[in-house]
Amino acid sequence: MKIYLDPFSLQPASEALEVADDASYVVARCLLLDFMRSAGQSNRDVIVRQKPWIEWFGDLPQTLIARVSPLALLHQKHPNVTLPADLVEQDVQELNLLVDIDFEPSVAGITKHFFSKLFKQPVTPDASTVYALARFVVQNPTLYNKRYLRQLWSQHLEQLPTALEPLKLADAAFAKTLGEGIYLGGNTELASDWEHDNTVWLKRTYQIQITDLQQLKLLSWTKPPFKIADAESVLEKKVKHCVTAELKKGVPPLEVLPGRYSGELQAILSAAIKVDAALLSALETRYADIIANDSQLHRQLRVLVNPELVTPPDEQALASLPLLEQLRVWQKWATTSFIPYKFWLDQVKDPAAEVLDRVEEFSNQYGDWLFVNYSTLIDDERILTNSNVRQRAQQLLSSPGSRLIWLIIDGLPDAYTALLMAALKKHGLNKIKTEYALTALPTITAIGIPALLNGLRPDASAFISDSKKRKEALVQAFPNQNVAFSNLTGNFAETLDANADLYCLHWRDLDEYQHKEDNQIEGTRADYIGYELDKRIGLLAAAMRANPDRRTKLLISTDHGATRCLRNESGISNKKIREAAAESHERCIKLVGKLEHEHLDAEETYHLTREITYNQDDWVAARGYRYFGRNDHGYRHGGLSPEETIVPVLVAEMGVITVTELAISYFGKKELELGKTLKDVQFRIHNPNDFIVELRGLSLAEDSKTEFVLPAQLAPNSSVALKTKLKLPSSLRPKEKSVSLTASLEYVVQGDPYTTQASVSVPIQQANELDDFDFDIL
């Protein structure tokens, strides 16, 4: 029989008698008397949970009493864990440590579980650390209702200066205000407003002066001390007033905003009366990272903006310019006005006929100009075309040790360049150069891809057009480089693992998706394409970071753009040509066999002869937005519209990388001895960066003969333990039972060499009379 004293109600009642009133107490005493008289024959236990009865069993032998406590049960559940010395019964209950938890209830385990990675590094009063601490307090107010966590928080923050005392106490109001001040510190005007609003309150409530915080450099910065996801929605209210005032002046509000917070964009959306195409472009560039992670916000922004359709270049003014300049004028008009407007118009239900007429008229002006001048344009080596994108690739591979990933996105219109740039920036590829290329005619994959891979005009004797020999064409074009090629999305990761100088990936999926009819897709095309670009660029960025020994660049190009036809009544009238269309989405047809001498209507089609395009066959292409077959409302290509023939070419690479020095520490479990050669001495190297580093060498000044077997690479945020033989000179003078060794670690990041010099503390056994002897012979 046992009397369980259970003030925390932890023991299950089962068959036991529970004392809850005077009557049950009397019954319990009777059971005890019977038990003692019958020499332990009774098996019924008693549970007492409530006062005063829990205090009425002090007269019994301790062998009969079982005190049920959270700490005792916690010890039983985790016998091999060292529980915190200052953990009390109430703490175990408040933290639910007796529930099936997936962490050790040690100091380290509790800290990691409740505070995540917040205390992974020592707490310092820099803006980034203090901002993270303030954010954590605001987001987790109930955490600090628990005694042990408040205490743990204060212990970790005890080294912070007095000006941050309320933060040490987890004061949510102070933390919220401080977080806003740090965030707004990147903009002088907004920081000044924050100081005006909070100076008196901070002094009156906490006896803290603004100058105290300024001296800690918390309220001004050039590099943001936070991540985009850290920003609070309350800041939208802070910036909305400034945004509204600037918009009323007719000034884009970009100069008064830090540019790193989605609430700023929300403020612009809610305050703006009108956002023109120029401001839209500026906002998409400035907020590219945010837009990449929030497609709904991007849609809201684009819906707010009605792109302006600018009149095409004047024909007489163009005629006075050299042909190369004419092309540049057309490209600027198309990429800044026509293409954005056309893709916006594609989403408008039942647009007015006069609007459609205007768009087709402008497109025909460009298409007619291109048709007349095409052969001359592609003869000019200064003009970027499918056939000389290869030269860009060769230039990027010209530096010793360089490496290039060439991503060919099949059918990528310039309308999605903003989404592509957002994906690049999101994954750290924020050094981007953008050009525009003139595609091969007609604008189809069968002609555009071979032109890209060969780097030759189709009439060249070495030109390879066979789709089964595309890698062969690439190898022929890059004879001095080791080449890897794939046009299967599922094989991209495996291809990037190959040992090569040039990795060429032909990504066909987006072109296939664009051909789908509206009723075959969910959501918007832009949402899907943005998601796919983000996923694919993420894969490439990871591959670039995974090879730190070589500086890798990314070249992105396409074989052609895409367009959507305007009307259901704009089919090609020539029945023979129309019937020759194998697919409903075709906008061009090869003129062979019976079609070779077919009469063509110049109002409906362009006759792309071999003399014009340098192709091996003649073709007929639809003029304007005409089409073969039926209008399926999907996106097509093959014509001469601006959005089919003017396409982006981007070169991207990682921005300037901030490298945090690798840490070196003694990792052994025993004290070492001076003068001895010791085996299996362990040191640890930790890589605190979010990218791979290549390890080149590690040495110790005190023992030049020490050799380390280093792994080739060290993964992001990971460590490696290294064993070695080490002899500590007898001449070293220990301080506080340890000596300091000078370690030198050499490593490479993205082709650039780095060296970390570190002082490593090693524990030493107490000195004795044998220290002066050399034990090598043992």
TORLO-550444 format. One record per residue (C-alpha): residue in three letters; y, x, z. Coordinates in steps of 0.05 Angstrom, whole numbers, plus 5000, padded with zeros to 4 digits. Layout:
// TORLO-550444
ALAYXZ/...
//
This chain:
// TORLO-550444
MET500050005000/LYS507050254983/ILE514050015000/TYR518450144939/LEU525850204957/ASP528950064888/PRO536449944891/PHE536950074815/SER531649554797/LEU527450054759/GLN520549894786/PRO516949314751/ALA514848754799/SER507748654772/GLU503448384830/ALA507948664884/LEU511648244934/GLU519148274922/VAL523648214984/ALA529647794966/ASP531047395030/ASP529247365104/ALA522946965092/SER520147465042/TYR522048025090/VAL517847705145/VAL511947645096/ALA512648375078/ARG512448575151/CYS506148155161/LEU502848505102/LEU504649175133/LEU501748975200/ASP495248745167/PHE494949395126/MET495749835188/ARG490749425229/SER485449425175/ALA486150175161/GLY488950105092/GLN484949525064/SER490949155033/ASN492849354962/ARG499148924953/ASP505549334946/VAL512449124967/ILE518949214927/VAL525749184961/ARG531949204916/GLN537548884955/LYS541548995018/PRO540848905076/TRP533248885071/ILE532849555035/GLU535549865100/TRP530449525146/PHE524449965133/GLY526950615165/ASP521850565221/LEU515850655175/PRO512151315161/GLN514851675099/THR507951655069/LEU508650915060/ILE515650955029/ALA516951084955/ARG524251154938/VAL525450954865/SER531351334836/PRO533851444765/LEU533952204775/ALA526752214800/LEU524351804741/LEU528352244693/HIS524952854722/GLN518152524711/LYS519752344639/HIS522553044622/PRO518953534667/ASN520754144624/VAL528153984617/THR533454274663/LEU537653674683/PRO545153774694/ALA546353984767/ASP552153494774/LEU548452894745/VAL547952324796/GLU543951684798/GLN549651264771/ASP550351734711/VAL543151654692/GLN544150904691/GLU550850914654/LEU548251374600/ASN541650984592/LEU537751634599/LEU531551264622/VAL531150894556/ASP526951224502/ILE532051724478/ASP531452224421/PHE535052794456/GLU533953234517/PRO537853004579/SER540453714589/VAL547853904588/ALA547254134516/GLY543153524495/ILE547853024527/THR553953374498/LYS551153384427/HIS548852664430/PHE555252344456/PHE560352824426/SER556852984361/LYS559253654332/LEU565853624370/PHE564154184417/LYS559954604371/GLN565555124371/PRO570055314430/VAL575854834439/THR582555154419/PRO589554854415/ASP590154894339/ALA592254284300/SER585454154268/THR581754174334/VAL586853764373/TYR587153244317/ALA579553174318/LEU579653094394/ALA585152574392/ARG581552184337/PHE575152194377/VAL578551904439/VAL581651344397/GLN575151164363/ASN570751194426/PRO574850874482/THR568850594521/LEU565551284524/TYR570351504577/ASN568550924623/LYS562551354642/ARG563751844699/TYR559452414674/LEU562352394603/ARG569452394630/GLN567653004671/LEU564153344613/TRP570153204568/SER574953514619/GLN570554124628/HIS570554264553/LEU578054164548/GLU579954544612/GLN582755134572/LEU587754704534/PRO595054794555/THR598554344605/ALA602253974549/LEU595553664529/GLU593653444599/PRO593252694580/LEU588352884525/LYS584053244576/LEU583952584615/ALA582052204551/ASP588351784552/ALA587551344490/ALA594951164482/PHE596951894484/ALA591252094437/LYS593351564387/THR600651774387/LEU598852514384/GLY594152404325/GLU599652054287/GLY604552614302/ILE599753144277/TYR598152744214/LEU605452624196/GLY607253344211/GLY606053534138/ASN612353154117/THR619153314147/GLU622052614139/LEU616052244168/ALA615352754224/SER622652644243/ASP621551894247/TRP615451994292/GLU619452454339/HIS625051944343/ASP620151384361/ASN616151764413/THR620552294447/VAL622951854504/TRP616151524514/LEU612552184520/LYS617552464569/ARG617951824611/THR610451684612/TYR607352374613/GLN613252844628/ILE611753194562/GLN617253474518/ILE616753464442/THR618454204444/ASP612054324484/LEU607954054426/GLN612254404374/GLN610955074408/LEU603554944400/LYS604754854324/LEU601554164326/LEU607253794292/SER608154204229/TRP603154484179/THR602354684107/LYS594754594102/PRO592253914127/PRO588553974193/PHE583953384178/LYS579353074128/ILE581152474086/ALA576252034123/ASP579652204189/ALA586251854174/GLU587751214213/SER589650554181/VAL595450494229/LEU599051024189/GLU599850524132/LYS605250184173/LYS608650854185/VAL609351014110/LYS610450304082/HIS617850294101/CYS619050954065/VAL615050744004/THR618850083998/ALA625550414004/GLU623950943952/LEU621150433902/LYS627450013909/LYS631450623888/GLY626950683828/VAL624151343853/PRO616651473855/PRO614851533929/LEU610452143921/GLU615452623952/VAL615652264019/LEU608152224028/PRO603052744049/GLY598352503994/ARG591952544034/TYR591051854064/SER588551214032/GLY593450804074/GLU599051124034/LEU596050833971/GLN595250164004/ALA602550184024/ILE604450333952/LEU600249753927/SER603149263977/ALA610349483969/ALA610649613894/ILE613949093849/LYS611849473787/VAL608150123775/ASP608950393705/ALA603950813666/ALA607351473684/LEU607051313759/LEU599851083751/SER598051753721/ALA601652123776/LEU598251703830/GLU591351803800/THR592452553799/ARG595352603869/TYR590252133901/ALA584252353858/ASP579852503919/ILE581251833952/ILE580251443887/ALA573651793875/ASN571051513941/ASP574150823936/SER573050483869/GLN575849823895/LEU582450163913/HIS582650463843/ARG581549783812/GLN587149483854/LEU591750033830/ARG590049933757/VAL590649173762/LEU597649263789/VAL599549673729/ASN600249393659/PRO600150013615/GLU605750043566/LEU604150083493/VAL608950573461/THR610550553387/PRO606951103347/PRO610551723322/ASP615451583266/GLU612451743198/GLN618752083170/ALA619752483234/LEU612552713232/ALA613052933159/SER618153453178/LEU613253793227/PRO607654273212/LEU600853933211/LEU598754263277/GLU604853983312/GLN603553303281/LEU596653293313/ARG599653483381/VAL604652913376/TRP599152413359/GLN594752673415/LYS600252613467/TRP601851903444/ALA594551703445/THR592652003513/THR598951783551/SER599851093520/PHE595050823468/ILE588250973499/PRO590050743570/TYR593050113540/LYS587049973495/PHE582050033552/TRP586349603597/LEU586849083541/ASP579249083535/GLN578948753604/VAL584048213589/LYS581247533574/ASP583747193510/PRO589547663493/ALA594747393446/ALA593547483371/GLU600147853363/VAL598048353416/LEU591548493379/ASP595248553313/ARG599949073343/VAL594249483372/GLU590449483306/GLU596749663267/PHE598050263311/SER590850493308/ASN590850433232/GLN597150863227/TYR593551423264/GLY586851313228/ASP590151333159/TRP593951973178/LEU587452293203/PHE583552093141/VAL588752403094/ASN589353053134/TYR582453153164/SER579753693118/THR586054113128/LEU585954013203/ILE578754263213/ASP580154863170/ASP585455093221/GLU582155543274/ARG587955403322/ILE585754673328/LEU580354523380/THR574654153346/ASN567154033358/SER565854653317/ASN569955133358/VAL568854893429/ARG563555433426/GLN569155943424/ARG571655673491/ALA564655773519/GLN564256483492/GLN571056653524/LEU568656393591/LEU562456823586/SER566157453565/SER567457723635/PRO561858163664/GLY557257773711/SER560157103690/ARG555956483686/LEU557355813651/ILE554855103658/TRP556454703595/LEU555953963607/ILE556253543543/ILE557452823563/ASP555452403503/GLY560651883483/LEU565952023536/PRO572651703518/ASP579051993547/ALA580051343586/TYR575151613638/THR578152303645/ALA581652093710/LEU574951893740/LEU571852553717/MET577552953748/ALA576852563813/ALA569452733816/LEU570853463803/LYS576053503858/LYS571653123907/HIS566253653900/GLY570954253906/LEU571954403832/ASN579454343838/LYS581654883790/ILE581654463726/LYS584454593657/THR584654003608/GLU585354033532/TYR584153533477/ALA579553633418/LEU578853313350/THR571853053339/ALA567453133278/LEU567352543229/PRO564152063229/THR564252013305/ILE556851983319/THR551952393360/ALA547752613301/ILE553753003274/GLY557953153336/ILE552453473378/PRO549953963325/ALA557154163311/LEU558154323385/LEU551654713393/ASN552155093327/GLY559555233331/LEU559555173256/ARG561654683203/PRO555954253177/ASP556254583108/ALA554955283137/SER548355593115/ALA546255743187/PHE547855033211/ILE541854703246/SER542053943246/ASP534953793268/SER535253433335/LYS528753773356/LYS531754463347/ARG538054393389/LYS536254953436/GLU534755393376/ALA541755243350/LEU544655433417/VAL540756083421/GLN543156263351/ALA550356123371/PHE549856553435/PRO545357143415/ASN547757583472/GLN546657093529/ASN540556813563/VAL540756073548/ALA537755463584/PHE538254773551/SER536154063569/ASN537853373544/LEU533453013595/THR537352793657/GLY531152853701/ASN530453593683/PHE537653793697/ALA536254063768/GLU530254453743/THR534254743685/LEU539754963732/ASP534555353772/ALA532955793712/ASN535456503707/ALA540756443653/ASP547856603633/LEU549155943597/TYR546355273621/CYS547554733570/LEU546154013591/HIS546753433542/TRP547752803583/ARG546352193540/ASP546151633592/LEU553451433592/ASP553551333517/GLU547450883522/TYR550750503579/GLN557250403540/HIS553350073483/LYS550949513529/GLU553948833521/ASP558148543577/ASN552648063599/GLN547948653609/ILE552049003662/GLU554148853734/GLY561148993759/THR565749393715/ARG564049963668/ALA569050403704/ASP565550303771/TYR558850503743/ILE561551093703/GLY565451343763/TYR559151303806/GLU554951673755/LEU560252213744/ASP560652323819/LYS553152393825/ARG552352863765/ILE558353303783/GLY555653343854/LEU549153633827/LEU552854153785/ALA557554353842/ALA551554463887/ALA548354903835/MET554755303828/ARG555255413904/ALA547855603907/ASN549056243867/PRO554256623906/ASP553157283871/ARG556257053805/ARG562656683791/THR560756043755/LYS565255603713/LEU563854903686/LEU565654703615/ILE565553953600/SER566153673529/THR563653093489/ASP561452953418/HIS565752333408/GLY569551783444/ALA568351033443/THR572050383428/ARG571149643432/CYS572449203371/LEU578148703378/ARG575948063343/ASN569747693323/GLU572547583253/SER573148313233/GLY566348463203/ILE565548873139/SER565548393080/ASN561148843035/LYS554348513043/LYS550049103020/ILE553349583068/ARG553249083124/GLU545848963115/ALA544449713114/ALA546749763186/ALA540549903227/GLU543949773294/SER549049243312/HIS553649743344/GLU554450203284/ARG561350333256/CYS559150803200/ILE553450853149/LYS550751423107/LEU551851303032/VAL544951473004/GLY540251132955/LYS542850452931/LEU549250532971/GLU551151192938/HIS555550872884/GLU557450232921/HIS564550002913/LEU568650082978/ASP574649673000/ALA579950163025/GLU582949613069/GLU576349553107/THR573250253105/TYR574351003098/HIS570251373046/LEU568352023083/THR566152463026/ARG563053153035/GLU569453463010/ILE573353143067/THR568453243125/TYR564253843101/ASN558053433120/GLN551753463079/ASP552352733059/ASP557652213043/TRP559151673095/VAL562951023099/ALA566650873165/ALA569750223187/ARG577350233186/GLY581250013248/TYR576849563291/ARG572249293238/TYR564749333248/PHE557949253215/GLY553248703238/ARG555848263294/ASN561048403348/ASP556948503411/HIS563048673455/GLY559849323475/TYR563050003461/ARG561850323394/HIS563650953355/GLY563551213285/GLY570651023265/LEU577351393264/SER581051043320/PRO584751483370/GLU579851333426/GLU573951533382/THR576752183355/ILE581252473410/VAL576952713468/PRO577853143530/VAL575253853540/LEU575554093612/VAL574254763646/ALA573254723721/GLU571555213776/MET571655243851/GLY578555313881/VAL580455883928/ILE574855903979/THR576655994052/VAL571056424080/THR569756414155/GLU566857074178/LEU559457084192/ALA557657164265/ILE552857694291/SER549757654361/TYR544057934402/PHE538357434401/GLY533157754446/LYS530657474512/LYS530158134550/GLU534758674575/LEU534559324535/GLU534060034561/LEU538560614542/GLY535261214510/LYS528960834489/THR526660654420/LEU524959924426/LYS521059484377/ASP522358764357/VAL529558754380/GLN532658114352/PHE539557984325/ARG542157334295/ILE546857224236/HIS550256544232/ASN553656274169/PRO558955774193/ASN561155614122/ASP559155004080/PHE556755444023/ILE551255964012/VAL552656704022/GLU548657283994/LEU547057804046/ARG547658524023/GLY547058974085/LEU547359024161/SER548259664200/LEU549659884272/ALA554360464285/GLU550660674348/ASP544060764311/SER544760934238/LYS537160944229/THR536460204245/GLU533959814185/PHE534259054176/VAL530258644126/LEU535358134103/PRO533857484067/ALA537157453999/GLN541456844018/LEU543656484080/ALA544355724073/PRO550655344094/ASN551555244170/SER545055604184/SER542556224222/VAL537256754213/ALA534057184267/LEU532457904247/LYS527658384281/THR528559134281/LYS527159784317/LEU533160024357/LYS534860624399/LEU540860554445/PRO544061234459/SER543861454532/SER551261624527/LEU553260884524/ARG556760654587/PRO554859954608/LYS560059464633/GLU557658864674/LYS550359014655/SER551659034580/VAL553959504525/SER557759344461/LEU554959544393/THR559159574330/ALA555759194274/SER557859184201/LEU555358614156/GLU556458604081/TYR555657974040/VAL557957643975/VAL561056953962/GLN562056713890/GLY561757433865/ASP566957703915/PRO564658213968/TYR566258124042/THR565158554103/THR564958314175/GLN565958824231/ALA563658544298/SER562658774369/VAL555758544394/SER554458504468/VAL547358714488/PRO544558644560/ILE542159284592/GLN537359424649/GLN540259714713/ALA541160464707/ASN536060904742/GLU534061634747/LEU529761584684/ASP535561394639/ASP536762104617/PHE529762194588/ASP527962084516/PHE522061594511/ASP520861664436/ILE514162004450/LEU511561374484/
//
